[in-house]
């Protein structure tokens, strides 16, 4: 089964990830612990969602248990 991810998608993601360090604080005084915790929780939520979607997408098809099903 071929993946739906193309090299263009990967290159776009790599570019976006490369932009992240420039958006981070450079000293500890610039870090708001509450905001950092919220950001990490949001990131974890998005990663969990992406993982669940990937599992659904790549899961084998479910077989019907209906007595009327044909296979």
C-alpha positions as CSV (number, residue, x, y, z in Angstrom):
1,X,0.0,0.0,0.0
2,X,1.4,3.4,-1.0
3,X,1.5,6.2,1.5
4,X,-0.4,9.4,0.8
5,X,2.6,11.4,1.9
6,X,4.5,12.9,-1.0
7,X,8.0,14.4,-1.1
8,X,6.4,17.9,-1.5
9,X,4.5,17.3,1.8
10,X,7.6,16.2,3.6
11,X,9.6,19.2,2.2
12,X,6.8,21.6,3.4
13,X,6.8,20.0,6.8
14,X,10.6,20.2,7.0
15,X,10.5,23.9,6.1
16,X,7.9,24.6,8.8
17,X,9.9,22.8,11.4
18,X,13.0,24.7,10.4
19,X,11.1,27.9,11.2
20,X,10.3,26.8,14.8
21,X,13.7,27.6,16.5
22,X,13.4,31.3,15.4
23,X,10.1,31.5,17.3
24,X,11.4,30.2,20.6
25,X,12.6,32.3,23.5
26,X,16.3,32.8,23.8
27,X,16.6,33.3,27.6
28,X,14.9,31.7,30.5
29,X,13.4,35.1,31.5
30,X,11.4,35.1,28.3
31,X,9.7,31.8,29.1
32,X,6.3,31.8,30.7
33,X,5.9,28.4,32.4
34,X,2.1,28.4,32.2
35,X,2.1,29.3,28.5
36,X,4.8,26.7,27.8
37,X,2.7,24.0,29.6
38,X,-0.3,25.0,27.6
39,X,1.6,24.9,24.3
40,X,3.1,21.5,25.2
41,X,-0.4,20.2,26.0
42,X,-1.8,21.5,22.7
43,X,1.1,19.9,20.8
44,X,0.5,16.6,22.6
45,X,-3.2,16.8,21.7
46,X,-2.4,17.4,18.0
47,X,0.2,14.6,17.9
48,X,-2.3,12.2,19.5
49,X,-5.0,13.1,17.0
50,X,-2.5,12.7,14.1
51,X,-1.5,9.3,15.4
52,X,-5.2,8.2,15.8
53,X,-5.9,9.4,12.2
54,X,-2.9,7.5,10.9
55,X,-4.0,4.3,12.7
56,X,-7.5,4.6,11.2
57,X,-6.1,5.3,7.8
58,X,-3.7,2.4,7.7
59,X,-5.9,-0.1,9.6
60,X,-6.9,-3.2,7.7
61,X,-10.6,-3.1,6.5
62,X,-13.0,-4.5,9.1
63,X,-14.8,-7.7,8.2
64,X,-18.5,-7.7,8.5
65,X,-19.9,-10.1,11.1
66,X,-23.4,-9.8,9.6
67,X,-24.9,-13.2,8.7
68,X,-26.1,-11.6,5.4
69,X,-22.6,-10.5,4.4
70,X,-20.9,-12.0,1.4
71,X,-17.2,-12.5,1.2
